[in-house]
Amino acid sequence: MWRRGDFGVVVLGEGRPEPLTLAGTGVAIWDALDRPQRRRDLVDRLAAEFGADRALVAADVAPVVDDLLRGGVLEVVT
């Protein structure tokens, strides 16, 4: 479950009592997670979209994706 507001995006993982709040670049990352993809493809997509250095984007993406995985919002599919 998720909701967007003026503050950003709030997501609640399955079976989790506390929601995660995404703000700033976290909102762009959330929006880019509109389909299953590899982390490196997500980074490439955002770097291209914002004309940003891939390494900087990867550094921003990693903690957000890790939090979403820990929060039960995202899952790794092999």
Secondary structure as UniProt FT lines:
FT   STRAND          2..5
FT   TURN            6..7
FT   STRAND          8..11
FT   TURN            14..15
FT   STRAND          20..22
FT   HELIX           25..32
FT   HELIX           39..50
FT   HELIX           54..70
FT   TURN            71..72
//
